[in-house]
């Protein structure tokens, strides 16, 4: 049996923020660094080649995606971005926005033909505005809400899925123990949910965050609802070892299973 090609994962976590002139500062994102390191470890255990990058400027993040176009990605390309944000953009550690439309443009078939047939999966932990669900946010990865930018992030490249930590216009929770969204993702990757098709796994993450998480203390009752956007044309299993087999090997594996009586 041939060995599967090794998929790649890019994990970017921004924790400390200050503009180049020092005039703009955003609060540090406590807990985000440890969370990203745990996710990187789990992805490595799932046979991903992981690149973990800390506190990058908007331009440096853009350059990282330019570099990804030159790598061999194997069967899947996974990105996790954890930062402050606003609708349609994530913020670099220099407090400048990197528009997601720019990232998607870099990975488009026109600019990155090598990834055209590779399923691309994004998990984005960042606020998409300042609206709150049932109260004031404990700690938010938020910049300013930019209205009328909903269609901008829908221009995703073919064969791509994007899961946001929260719905358009809303904030995303973060506390020293980590974020609701990425903690749920971490639990899924470490548990049986990793064997599910990505669409089913996303549904489980929705339920885990929306039904199982809320702020405590003075902000008791605050909630969060993730959002999943995809133009994938078939089920994919990016975190299941069995799915790393090529089609012929998968067929042989299925033939070896006992027939139902």
C-alpha positions in Angstrom: 0.0 0.0 0.0 1.5 3.3 -1.0 1.9 6.1 1.5 -0.5 9.1 1.2 0.9 12.5 0.3 1.2 14.6 3.4 -1.3 17.4 3.7 -0.3 20.9 4.9 -1.7 23.1 7.7 -1.0 26.8 8.2 -1.8 28.1 11.7 -1.6 31.8 12.3 -2.2 33.2 15.8 -1.9 36.9 16.7 -1.8 37.7 20.4 -0.3 41.2 20.8 -1.2 44.3 18.8 0.2 47.7 18.2 0.2 49.9 15.2 3.5 51.0 13.6 3.2 54.5 15.0 2.0 53.3 18.4 -1.3 55.2 18.2 -3.5 52.2 18.0 -3.4 49.3 20.5 -5.8 46.4 20.9 -5.9 44.3 24.0 -3.7 41.1 24.1 -5.5 37.9 23.3 -4.9 35.8 26.4 -5.1 32.1 25.9 -4.9 32.2 22.1 -1.2 31.2 21.8 -1.5 28.0 23.9 -4.7 27.1 22.0 -2.9 27.4 18.7 0.0 25.3 19.9 -2.4 22.5 20.9 -4.2 22.6 17.6 -0.8 22.4 15.8 0.2 19.4 17.9 -3.1 17.6 17.1 -2.8 18.3 13.4 0.7 17.0 13.4 -0.6 13.8 15.0 -3.1 13.5 12.1 -0.2 13.5 9.7 -0.3 17.1 8.7 2.8 19.1 8.0 2.1 22.1 10.2 3.5 25.7 10.0 2.7 27.6 13.2 3.3 31.4 13.0 3.0 33.9 15.9 2.0 37.6 15.7 2.4 38.4 12.1 1.5 41.8 10.4 -1.2 41.9 7.8 1.5 42.0 5.0 3.3 39.1 6.6 0.1 37.0 6.7 -0.5 37.8 3.0 3.0 36.7 2.2 2.5 33.4 4.0 -0.4 32.6 1.7 1.7 33.6 -1.3 4.4 31.1 -0.1 1.8 28.3 0.4 1.1 28.4 -3.3 4.6 27.1 -3.9 4.4 24.1 -1.6 3.2 20.5 -2.2 0.0 20.2 -0.3 -0.9 16.6 -0.6 -4.6 15.8 -0.2 -5.8 18.8 1.8 -4.8 22.4 2.6 -6.0 23.6 6.1 -5.7 27.1 7.5 -6.5 28.3 11.1 -6.4 32.0 11.7 -6.8 33.3 15.3 -6.8 37.1 15.6 -8.8 40.2 16.2 -11.0 40.9 13.2 -13.8 42.8 11.5 -16.4 41.8 8.9 -14.5 40.5 5.9 -11.0 40.8 7.4 -8.6 39.6 10.1 -6.2 42.0 11.8 -2.4 41.6 11.8 -0.4 42.4 14.9 0.2 45.8 13.4 -3.6 46.5 13.7 -3.9 46.6 9.9 -6.6 44.4 8.2 -5.9 41.6 5.8 -9.1 41.2 3.8 -10.1 37.6 3.4 -11.0 38.4 -0.2 -7.3 39.0 -0.8 -6.4 35.6 0.7 -9.0 33.9 -1.4 -7.7 35.7 -4.5 -4.2 34.4 -3.8 -5.5 30.8 -3.6 -7.7 31.1 -6.7 -7.1 28.8 -9.7 -5.8 31.8 -11.7 -3.1 32.6 -9.2 -2.5 29.2 -7.6 -3.3 26.5 -10.2 -1.4 23.9 -8.1 -4.2 24.0 -5.5 -7.2 24.0 -7.8 -8.1 20.4 -7.2 -7.0 20.4 -3.5 -9.8 20.9 -1.0 -9.0 24.1 1.1 -10.4 24.4 4.6 -10.3 27.5 6.7 -11.2 27.9 10.4 -11.3 31.6 11.4 -11.4 32.7 15.0 -12.0 36.5 14.9 -14.9 38.9 15.4 -17.0 39.9 12.4 -18.5 43.0 14.1 -19.5 44.3 17.5 -23.1 42.9 17.8 -23.6 40.7 20.9 -25.9 37.8 21.6 -27.6 38.1 25.0 -25.3 40.7 26.5 -21.8 42.2 26.5 -18.8 40.1 25.3 -16.4 38.8 27.9 -13.5 39.5 25.6 -13.8 40.0 21.8 -11.5 39.6 18.9 -13.1 42.6 17.3 -12.4 45.6 15.2 -15.0 47.9 13.6 -18.0 46.4 11.8 -17.9 47.1 8.1 -21.4 46.8 6.6 -22.2 45.6 3.1 -19.2 43.4 3.0 -21.1 40.1 3.3 -20.5 39.2 -0.4 -16.8 39.8 -0.1 -16.0 36.7 1.8 -18.4 34.6 -0.3 -16.0 34.9 -3.2 -14.1 31.9 -2.0 -12.0 29.8 -4.4 -13.5 26.7 -5.9 -13.2 23.6 -3.8 -13.1 25.6 -0.5 -14.8 25.6 2.8 -14.7 28.3 5.4 -15.9 28.1 9.0 -16.2 31.3 11.0 -16.3 31.4 14.8 -19.4 33.6 14.7 -22.1 34.9 12.4 -21.8 38.0 10.3 -21.7 41.2 12.4 -21.2 39.4 15.7 -18.3 39.1 18.1 -16.3 35.9 19.0 -15.6 34.9 22.6 -12.1 34.5 24.0 -10.9 34.1 27.6 -7.6 32.9 29.1 -8.6 29.3 28.7 -9.1 29.8 24.9 -11.9 30.5 22.5 -15.3 28.7 22.4 -14.9 27.9 18.7 -11.3 26.6 18.6 -11.7 24.7 21.8 -14.6 22.9 20.2 -12.5 22.3 17.1 -9.7 21.0 19.3 -12.1 18.5 21.0 -13.4 17.4 17.7 -10.0 16.7 16.2 -9.0 14.8 19.3 -12.2 12.8 19.4 -14.3 10.6 17.1 -15.8 13.6 15.3 -12.6 13.8 13.2 -13.7 10.8 11.2 -16.8 12.7 10.0 -17.3 14.4 6.7 -16.4 18.0 7.0 -20.0 19.2 6.6 -21.1 16.9 9.4 -18.2 17.9 11.6 -19.1 21.6 11.1 -22.7 20.9 12.2 -21.3 19.2 15.4 -19.1 22.3 16.0 -22.2 24.6 15.6 -24.0 22.6 18.2 -21.0 22.4 20.6 -20.6 26.2 20.5 -24.1 27.4 20.3 -25.6 25.0 22.8 -22.7 24.1 25.0 -20.9 27.4 25.5 -21.7 30.7 27.2 -19.9 33.4 29.1 -19.8 33.2 32.9 -19.8 35.6 35.8 -21.0 39.2 35.0 -21.6 38.2 31.3 -23.6 35.1 32.0 -25.8 34.1 29.1 -23.7 35.5 26.2 -23.8 33.1 23.3 -22.0 32.6 19.9 -23.1 30.9 16.7 -20.5 29.7 14.1 -21.1 30.0 10.4 -20.1 27.5 7.7 -19.6 28.5 4.0 -18.7 26.0 1.4 -18.6 25.4 -2.3 -17.3 21.8 -2.1 -19.0 19.5 -4.5 -18.6 16.3 -2.5 -18.0 15.1 1.0 -14.4 15.4 2.2 -12.8 13.8 5.3 -9.7 16.0 5.9 -9.1 14.7 9.4 -9.8 11.0 8.9 -6.8 8.8 8.4 -8.9 6.4 6.2 -9.7 9.3 3.8 -6.0 9.8 3.1 -6.0 6.7 0.9 -6.2 7.2 -2.8 -9.5 6.1 -4.5 -8.1 2.6 -5.5 -6.9 1.9 -2.0 -10.3 3.1 -0.5 -12.1 0.7 -2.9 -9.9 -2.2 -1.8 -10.5 -1.3 1.8 -14.3 -1.3 1.3 -14.1 -4.6 -0.5 -12.4 -6.1 2.5 -15.2 -5.1 4.9 -17.7 -7.9 5.8 -21.0 -7.9 3.9 -24.2 -7.0 5.9 -26.5 -10.0 6.3 
